[in-house]
Amino acid sequence: MKSSATVMRKRTLVALIALIVVFCALFGRLFYIQIIDGAELRAKAGEQWYRDLPLKAPRGNILDRNGEVLADSKDVFTLYARPNAVTDKPAAAGEISAALGLKYETTLEKLNSTVGEVTLKRKIDADTAYSLREKNIAGLYYTLDTQRNYPYGTALAQVLGFTNIDNVGQSGLESYYDKYLTGVDGFAYTSTDIAGRELPSSVTRYVPSIRGCSVTLSLDANIQSFAANAVTAAQTEFSSKSASMVVMDVNTGGIVAMAKSPSFDLNDPPRDNLELLNELSRNTMIVDMYEPGSTFKIFTTAAAIEAGVVSDGDTFFCAGSRTVDGQRIRCWRSIGHGSQHLAEGVKNSCNCVFMDLALRLGTEKFYSALHSFGLGQKTGVDFAGESSGILMKEENVKTVDLARIGFGQAVAVTPLQLISGVCSVVNGGTLYKPYFVQSVDSAEGVNVATRLPEAVRRTVSEETSRKMREYLVGVVANGGGSKAGVAGYAIGGKTGTAQKYAGGGGIAQGKYVSSFIGFAPANDPKYAVLMIVDEPQGYMYYGSLVAAPYAGSVFKKIFDYEDIAPTALPETEYVAMPDVVGETPADAVAILEKAGLHVELVGEGEVVVAQTPVPNSMVVKNDTVLIRTKN
């Protein structure tokens, strides 16, 4: 009996311990469910009884420096359906497909879906959405969405870039500043039954969205329009591959305008042709590089003056070529420029003068100056994909290479590098970091970030800068840049005409890059303009004839727009265009220069066969004219 009682007590104890263990396990599980995992489970439970629809946050605006809207968002709607709540699906599919231009079969298939919620169409304009909503089709729901809108269409395509259907930046500034421009989405919650049907007593609760930040650029919408019109007109006139222009604030590095043609409408990008879209949206002024030709001579001259290897009184002789390391390098003017001082060499853009300057400097000094101007390195502009340009490795530079670099061959730059460096030459000697965005502000108007002009380094002295301004004013007043002149205003600048190279490294016949870079007002520079025309067709390929006139037209519009007073009364003197057809090139040039005209020569023949303008037409004195010889 005693033994049996003992066994019973042991069994009771084991059972009690087992019950305690089970109770503790149940209590632990209950504690985990209620306390530790409670929030997540309650949320999952709520999902069974609530349906939420996203309320897309408006993307922040992009503004020009005057507050003009360059990119904003317009209201559109997204249409959803909860198939379980659609009572007459065939009829609903008919109404929906007719109103939205959708295929009936596809719409009906979605309405017959077993999922809780389907998207029927996005980006529906307000009028269409309201019209369809009036039909009171059961099971349809609308949420407010936004679509990017670009008031200036094609004018800023390569700068602003575009967004995808979800309003995420894909290129340009839309992509670079996406984290600021993107807002925070909200939601609309509606109570439903277990099948997803909205309850009669349901109340919709809203969590409002938060608009993205506004971004203010250094761009000026009006000057941007001037530039956009100029590149479109130039590309059309010369049937060129492309034309582009950059306008920069000389004293801050702020990009005031940047335009390219061909372009595309940002409101209707060719998304069905990705190759075309990538080509048209490519900002070649930042991501591509080219051989600058004679515009590069500004750097060679400034470096030589700064280093003290040349003075105003130095004389140079051009016979039409130089022989360096046994190689004959031609001047662009095959008949030569004869004897000339430095200022005349700059005005005439004589290749021989700049070869001599580069050789006087030597590789070490010249390269030190070029690095100082920011060449061969990225500028740090707030834009993705910037190229650094190409400078031959210093240790690999031969004497003949140095000579070619002196007049803008055997080197590649981006247009942005070029204009940034030239601004430092003419603004007193300070290289500024170029930029697009000058401030970021929240939707409530609270400043998030502000950019101040950032000086990178000093490139030349004030005295060298002053002297360079004088030389470059002479180029426009009496040299190859005359067609960029505006009566009554002093403008400085330099033309460039560079041959392009074929795939095998040889010269591509008949393919040129024509350019002009200038600044104004010359006595106190405010703006710099770089105009580039890539592969103009025909025989008028010189930068002085192709690019300079369009730069001058933009300067004129800027002067009028900003009410910049002329520095002198306009004085225009005309001369009759001499008839030089049948003359030798040397005699023709002498006749035309005696008449007060600057001459561009095409061909290397012995007799002039054509001239532009025609004989006896009235031409502005110091203008640039063209003569052609038969090869």
Secondary structure, DSSP 8 states (H G I E B T S, - for coil): -HHHHHHHHHHHHHHHHHHHHHHHHHHHHHHIIIIISHHHHHHHHHHHHEEEEEE------EE-TTS-EEEEEEEEEEEEE-GGG-SSHHHHHHHHHHHHT--HHHHHHHHT--SS-EEEEEEE-HHHHHHHHTT--TTEEEEEEEEEE-TTTTTTHHHH--B-TT--B-SHHHHHTHHHH--B-EEEEEEB-TTS-B-TT---EEE--B---EEEES--HHHHHHHHHHHHHHHHHHT-SEEEEEEEETTT-BEEEEEEES---TTS--TT-HHHHHHHH--HHHH--B--GGGGHHHHHHHHHHHTS--TT-EEEESSEEEETTEEEE-SSTT--EEEEHHHHHHHT-HHHHHHHHHHHHHHHHHHHHHHTTTTS----SSTT----EE--GGG--HHHHHHHHTT-SEEB-HHHHHHHHHHHHTTSEEE--BSEEEEE-TTS-EEEE----EEEE-S-HHHHHHHHHHHHHHHHHSTTGGG--TT---EEEEEEEEEE-TTSSEEEEEEEEEEEEEESTTS--EEEEEEEES--SS---HHHHTHHHHHHHHHHHHHHTT---SS-----EEE----TTS-HHHHHHHHHHTT-EEEEE---SSEEEEES-TT-EEETT-EEEEEE--
